[in-house]
Each structure stands twice: as structure tokens, then as C-alpha cells.
Amino acid sequence: MSLITIPITASWYSPGLKILCACSGGRDSTVILHLLHNLPEIKIDVIHFNPQLRGQDSDADMEFVKGLGEKYKCKVHLVSEDIQTFAKDKQLSIEEAGSRRRRSVFLQKLESLGYDFIATGQHLDDQFETIFLNLYLGTGIKGLAGIAGSRNSFLRPLLNFSRAEIKEYANHHQLSFREDRTNTDIRFLRNNIRANLLSHLELD
């Protein structure tokens, strides 16, 4: 059995780092928080972005992440925004609006609070989804490169690990997490690509 690890020999690691871990409460971000928490000599805090799209479920996600902060004895920075209204005002899809605001909020917090990096839970399957999404929307060479493991203050330590490996890690450590039912809604383009294209490909 191969379980995920983050070695202190990682190119970005150094003692004294302050890392802001983006946590939705889902499995991927809960796993990355668990992994980072176990690294020595660094400070880990959490940021949670509530897009107000799922009513009581969104509020429950926020409460769950607050509980993770208590469990790991770290600060939790909560941000809540009406993404549906923002998307309408800016004539964007819900996906694009959410992505833009999350990124903007995360970077604002990193700068104002003095963190070194923002860690997110993107993994190998997300990498494939992003490349196919970029191809669908039309892209150049930059888009074909996909997601970077470390760039512009963002760290993605899970990028070389598959969804299956992350699930195995969560099960092994008996991690609790929240399920987002919208992740299976194929009205969202990324979900459609995952369900109707990548599910038929062998990614291992």
C-alpha cells in the first residue's frame, strides 16, 4: 500500500514557514491539512471560502472547517461571499466567478496576514481535468502545461497523487470530511469532463 507523504526535502520546505491551507471541508483539502499539520517546524493556519451556493450545506461546511481548526489548534479565517450575484454582475459562469474570487481572497489574506504560501488540494486527476478543460475552451502552450506544483505563492503538494491515492490516505487515517453534491452535477463543465470523458480513460 502506497500512502501519500510530504518530505521535508520538498523544494519549497524550510523551517519557520507560515502556510495558509485552503480548506473547503472536502476530502482533498482535509487530507492536505492533515499532511501539513504533521510537518515539523512550520506554522499552519486555515482559510475557508464560503460561496453561499448550497444553503445550509455551505454553512455546515464552514462549521466543519471551524471544527478542524480546533482539532489541529490553528486559526481559521472564514470568508463568505455571494458568488451567484457576483457571477451575474460580471457575466461569468458560477465556476469562473468562484475561482476568481477565491484566488483574489486567498492572495489578499496571504499578503495582509504575512503568510508565505497558500496550500491547496489539487491532485493528479485535477491536472488532467484542467488540461482537457483548457483544450475545450481553446488554449495555447501555457494552457497545455496545466497546474503548477508551486507558483505565485500557491503550493499544491498533492499534484503528483491520484484521487484514488488520496481516498486511500483518508480511509487509512480515518479522516472525516464533507461531501459536496455539486461535484457530480454535470451542468458544470469540469464535472461533465470528469464524468463523460476522464472516467473512461486510464489515468494510473
BELSUL-V920639 format. One record per run of one state. SS is the DSSP state (helix for helix, strand for strand, loop for the rest). FROM is the first residue (numbers start at 0). LEN is the number of residues. If there is no record, write none. Layout:
# BELSUL-V920639
ss=SS from=FROM len=LEN
ss=SS from=FROM len=LEN
This chain:
# BELSUL-V920639
ss=loop from=0 len=17
ss=strand from=17 len=5
ss=loop from=22 len=4
ss=helix from=26 len=11
ss=loop from=37 len=5
ss=strand from=42 len=8
ss=loop from=50 len=5
ss=helix from=55 len=17
ss=loop from=72 len=3
ss=strand from=75 len=5
ss=loop from=80 len=2
ss=helix from=82 len=8
ss=loop from=90 len=3
ss=helix from=93 len=20
ss=loop from=113 len=3
ss=strand from=116 len=3
ss=loop from=119 len=4
ss=helix from=123 len=14
ss=loop from=137 len=3
ss=helix from=140 len=4
ss=loop from=144 len=5
ss=strand from=149 len=2
ss=loop from=151 len=2
ss=strand from=153 len=2
ss=loop from=155 len=7
ss=helix from=162 len=10
ss=loop from=172 len=8
ss=helix from=180 len=4
ss=loop from=184 len=4
ss=helix from=188 len=8
ss=loop from=196 len=1
ss=helix from=197 len=3
ss=loop from=200 len=4
